[in-house]
Amino acid sequence: MVVERLSGRMVGRAGLWQPEGYPGVEVGWILKPSVWNQGYATEIGLAVRDYAFGTLGIPHLLSLIHPDNHGSIRVAQKIGASFEGEYDLIGTRHLIYGQFAPSQDAPRTLTRH
């Protein structure tokens, strides 16, 4: 759950996610439109990324992003992810933005249909 510090109100949810059939561990975020463009997603993405790499030892993270979601693409890039390929998620094309943990950096391209 994402809680705004000043007001204490819930403004979204974020974290790690890997349902069955996913191409990897996803760092994801869903926020209320009222808090878009205020840095919440970037702050959350960085915190979740650092926890996944540093504490959990996950070697690679990805985010599946709808091609029209330019805001999430920018956030993925800000937290260090780059385009890795495409993924068909229940009949809808998604872009894969991913990154390796600092000690695991290696080129990788994924395409799954």
Backbone as JSON, one array per atom type, in Angstrom:
{
  "sequence": "MVVERLSGRMVGRAGLWQPEGYPGVEVGWILKPSVWNQGYATEIGLAVRDYAFGTLGIPHLLSLIHPDNHGSIRVAQKIGASFEGEYDLIGTRHLIYGQFAPSQDAPRTLTRH",
  "N": [[0.85, -1.17, 0.0], [0.55, 2.21, -0.79], [1.07, 5.07, 0.95], [0.37, 8.42, 1.44], [2.6, 10.58, 2.97], [2.12, 13.08, 4.36], [-0.74, 13.39, 4.51], [-1.68, 10.87, 5.18], [-3.34, 9.37, 3.64], [-4.36, 6.67, 1.5], [-2.82, 6.22, -1.58], [-2.24, 4.49, -3.57], [-0.79, 1.39, -4.77], [2.09, -0.72, -4.62], [5.0, -2.68, -5.43], [6.68, -5.88, -5.45], [6.04, -8.46, -7.83], [5.07, -11.52, -9.13], [3.22, -13.32, -10.74], [2.03, -16.58, -11.7], [3.28, -17.68, -14.8], [4.33, -15.25, -15.59], [7.07, -13.43, -17.08], [9.16, -12.9, -15.34], [10.34, -11.39, -12.23], [8.45, -8.71, -11.28], [8.69, -5.21, -10.76], [6.32, -3.08, -9.73], [3.75, -0.5, -9.93], [0.8, 1.18, -9.02], [-1.0, 4.01, -9.09], [-3.17, 6.57, -7.8], [-4.66, 8.85, -10.06], [-4.63, 11.48, -9.1], [-2.19, 11.86, -7.86], [-0.27, 11.59, -9.76], [2.71, 12.47, -11.57], [4.14, 13.6, -9.47], [6.34, 12.46, -8.42], [6.01, 10.19, -6.86], [5.87, 7.52, -7.97], [8.47, 7.16, -8.98], [9.99, 7.38, -6.62], [8.99, 5.19, -5.17], [9.54, 3.11, -6.97], [12.37, 3.14, -7.0], [12.92, 2.51, -4.3], [11.75, -0.06, -4.04], [13.18, -1.44, -6.02], [15.83, -1.25, -4.97], [15.52, -2.68, -2.57], [14.8, -5.2, -3.57], [17.09, -5.94, -5.06], [19.23, -5.52, -3.18], [18.46, -6.56, -0.58], [16.84, -8.86, -0.99], [18.23, -10.15, -2.98], [17.51, -10.55, -5.63], [18.22, -11.15, -8.98], [17.37, -9.95, -11.38], [15.02, -7.58, -12.52], [11.84, -6.63, -13.8], [9.46, -4.59, -15.59], [6.25, -4.72, -16.79], [4.74, -2.92, -19.22], [2.09, -1.11, -20.63], [2.15, -0.07, -24.02], [1.15, 2.53, -24.47], [1.4, 3.84, -22.09], [3.09, 6.21, -21.27], [4.04, 7.61, -19.04], [4.68, 5.62, -17.12], [6.67, 4.33, -18.54], [8.64, 6.31, -18.54], [9.16, 6.41, -15.78], [10.16, 3.81, -15.34], [12.54, 4.01, -16.82], [13.81, 6.02, -15.34], [14.38, 4.66, -12.98], [16.33, 3.01, -13.79], [15.83, 0.99, -15.65], [15.69, -0.53, -18.91], [14.49, -0.91, -22.29], [13.59, -4.2, -23.11], [12.14, -5.95, -24.64], [9.09, -7.44, -25.82], [5.88, -8.52, -24.57], [3.14, -10.65, -24.53], [0.36, -10.16, -22.77], [-2.3, -11.69, -21.72], [-3.54, -11.38, -24.24], [-2.93, -8.73, -24.81], [-0.55, -6.48, -25.95], [2.46, -5.77, -24.3], [5.22, -3.79, -23.2], [8.47, -4.75, -22.21], [10.39, -3.57, -19.69], [13.47, -3.73, -18.22], [16.03, -4.58, -15.8], [19.24, -5.54, -14.57], [20.62, -6.57, -11.43], [23.25, -4.63, -9.97], [25.65, -6.27, -9.89], [25.0, -8.12, -11.72], [24.78, -7.22, -14.31], [24.08, -7.61, -17.66], [23.66, -8.01, -21.17], [20.37, -8.43, -22.43], [17.58, -9.67, -24.12], [14.18, -10.02, -24.5], [11.46, -11.65, -25.98], [8.23, -12.59, -26.12], [5.48, -14.28, -27.2]],
  "CA": [[0.0, 0.0, 0.0], [1.28, 3.48, -0.84], [0.38, 6.04, 1.8], [0.94, 9.77, 1.39], [3.13, 10.88, 4.3], [1.49, 14.23, 5.04], [-2.17, 13.23, 4.78], [-1.99, 9.54, 5.65], [-4.32, 8.72, 2.76], [-3.84, 5.68, 0.56], [-2.8, 6.78, -2.94], [-1.96, 3.45, -4.55], [-0.1, 0.21, -4.29], [3.32, -0.97, -5.35], [5.82, -3.74, -4.87], [7.15, -6.95, -6.32], [4.92, -9.25, -8.29], [5.43, -12.54, -10.11], [2.19, -14.35, -10.85], [2.38, -17.71, -12.56], [3.3, -17.37, -16.22], [5.05, -13.99, -15.85], [8.43, -13.68, -17.55], [10.15, -12.6, -14.31], [9.86, -10.64, -11.08], [8.1, -7.34, -11.71], [8.51, -4.09, -9.84], [5.17, -2.41, -10.3], [3.1, 0.55, -9.16], [-0.49, 1.69, -9.49], [-1.27, 5.18, -8.26], [-4.32, 7.4, -8.14], [-4.28, 9.95, -10.97], [-4.43, 12.75, -8.38], [-0.8, 11.99, -7.42], [0.64, 11.42, -10.88], [3.67, 13.56, -11.85], [4.63, 14.19, -8.22], [7.53, 11.72, -8.0], [5.72, 9.01, -6.05], [6.22, 6.28, -8.65], [9.92, 7.05, -9.03], [10.46, 7.1, -5.25], [8.6, 3.82, -4.86], [10.3, 2.21, -7.84], [13.76, 3.07, -6.51], [12.94, 1.8, -3.02], [11.46, -1.47, -4.29], [14.34, -1.96, -6.75], [16.96, -1.4, -4.06], [15.2, -3.76, -1.65], [14.85, -6.46, -4.32], [18.48, -6.26, -5.38], [20.11, -5.52, -2.02], [18.03, -7.4, 0.54], [16.34, -10.16, -1.44], [19.18, -10.77, -3.9], [16.91, -10.87, -6.93], [19.21, -10.72, -9.97], [16.79, -9.22, -12.52], [13.66, -7.07, -12.34], [11.22, -6.09, -15.0], [8.14, -3.97, -15.49], [5.45, -4.87, -18.0], [4.09, -1.61, -19.36], [1.33, -0.92, -21.87], [2.89, 0.87, -24.88], [0.61, 3.89, -24.4], [1.61, 4.38, -20.75], [4.37, 6.93, -21.36], [4.48, 7.97, -17.7], [5.34, 4.47, -16.52], [7.92, 4.1, -19.28], [9.61, 7.28, -18.01], [9.53, 5.97, -14.43], [11.03, 2.64, -15.5], [13.85, 4.5, -17.25], [14.41, 6.77, -14.22], [14.9, 3.74, -11.96], [17.45, 2.27, -14.37], [15.42, -0.06, -16.57], [15.71, -0.22, -20.33], [13.63, -1.77, -23.1], [14.14, -5.54, -23.32], [11.33, -6.73, -25.57], [7.63, -7.36, -25.72], [5.24, -9.66, -23.92], [1.69, -10.69, -24.71], [-0.29, -10.4, -21.49], [-3.73, -11.96, -21.9], [-3.98, -10.82, -25.52], [-2.57, -7.32, -24.94], [0.89, -6.27, -26.08], [3.12, -4.95, -23.29], [6.66, -3.63, -23.33], [9.24, -5.2, -21.05], [11.52, -2.74, -19.28], [14.12, -4.51, -17.19], [17.39, -4.27, -15.37], [19.93, -6.5, -13.74], [21.28, -6.05, -10.24], [24.57, -4.11, -10.37], [26.64, -7.31, -10.13], [24.46, -9.06, -12.7], [24.54, -6.54, -15.57], [24.39, -8.35, -18.87], [22.64, -7.73, -22.17], [19.28, -9.41, -22.45], [16.43, -9.28, -24.92], [13.1, -10.99, -24.36], [10.26, -11.49, -26.78], [7.38, -13.75, -25.88], [4.13, -14.09, -27.75]],
  "C": [[0.9, 1.24, 0.0], [0.45, 4.51, -0.08], [1.12, 7.38, 1.71], [1.35, 10.17, 2.81], [2.36, 11.98, 5.03], [0.04, 13.98, 5.43], [-2.52, 11.88, 5.39], [-2.97, 8.79, 4.78], [-3.63, 7.73, 1.82], [-3.93, 6.25, -0.85], [-2.45, 5.73, -3.99], [-1.37, 2.22, -3.9], [1.1, -0.06, -5.18], [4.06, -2.13, -4.7], [6.28, -4.71, -5.92], [6.0, -7.89, -6.63], [5.44, -10.27, -9.28], [4.36, -13.62, -10.14], [2.65, -15.46, -11.81], [2.28, -17.3, -14.03], [3.99, -16.07, -16.58], [6.48, -14.3, -16.28], [9.52, -13.37, -16.52], [9.51, -11.86, -13.15], [9.65, -9.19, -11.51], [8.12, -6.39, -10.53], [7.4, -3.26, -10.48], [4.58, -1.37, -9.36], [1.79, 0.91, -9.83], [-0.85, 2.82, -8.54], [-2.52, 5.9, -8.73], [-3.87, 8.53, -9.06], [-4.01, 11.27, -10.25], [-3.0, 12.94, -7.89], [0.21, 11.73, -8.54], [1.52, 12.66, -11.03], [4.13, 14.3, -10.59], [5.83, 13.43, -7.66], [7.28, 10.48, -7.17], [6.19, 7.72, -6.71], [7.73, 6.08, -8.71], [10.48, 6.71, -7.65], [10.17, 5.65, -4.87], [9.42, 2.83, -5.67], [11.74, 2.04, -7.39], [13.85, 2.27, -5.22], [12.72, 0.3, -3.22], [12.63, -2.13, -5.03], [15.5, -2.23, -5.81], [16.74, -2.54, -3.06], [15.32, -5.12, -2.35], [16.29, -6.88, -4.61], [19.32, -6.45, -4.12], [19.75, -6.49, -0.93], [17.61, -8.79, 0.09], [17.29, -10.87, -2.39], [18.59, -11.19, -5.23], [17.83, -10.33, -8.02], [18.67, -9.85, -11.1], [15.36, -8.81, -12.19], [13.14, -6.59, -13.67], [9.93, -5.38, -14.65], [7.46, -4.19, -16.83], [4.59, -3.63, -18.11], [3.34, -1.55, -20.69], [2.04, 0.14, -22.71], [2.41, 2.32, -24.82], [0.86, 4.57, -23.05], [2.99, 5.04, -20.67], [4.92, 7.33, -19.99], [5.22, 6.82, -17.02], [6.63, 4.11, -17.25], [9.0, 5.04, -18.76], [10.08, 6.87, -16.61], [10.48, 4.78, -14.52], [12.44, 3.06, -15.9], [14.55, 5.24, -16.11], [14.99, 5.83, -13.16], [15.95, 2.8, -12.54], [17.1, 1.17, -15.34], [15.52, 0.42, -18.02], [14.86, -1.26, -21.07], [14.32, -3.11, -23.37], [13.33, -6.36, -24.32], [9.86, -6.5, -25.35], [7.09, -8.63, -25.1], [3.75, -9.55, -24.15], [1.07, -11.1, -23.38], [-1.8, -10.49, -21.7], [-4.27, -11.24, -23.15], [-3.65, -9.36, -25.73], [-1.04, -7.19, -24.95], [1.4, -5.34, -24.97], [4.61, -4.87, -23.6], [7.31, -4.14, -22.06], [10.38, -4.22, -20.85], [12.17, -3.48, -18.13], [15.51, -4.02, -16.87], [17.93, -5.38, -14.5], [20.47, -5.8, -12.5], [22.68, -5.61, -10.65], [25.62, -5.18, -10.64], [26.22, -8.28, -11.21], [24.26, -8.43, -14.08], [25.0, -7.39, -16.74], [23.32, -8.02, -19.9], [21.59, -8.83, -22.19], [18.14, -8.85, -23.28], [15.4, -10.39, -24.8], [12.0, -10.65, -25.34], [9.45, -12.75, -26.57], [6.0, -13.42, -26.4], [3.3, -15.32, -27.53]]
}
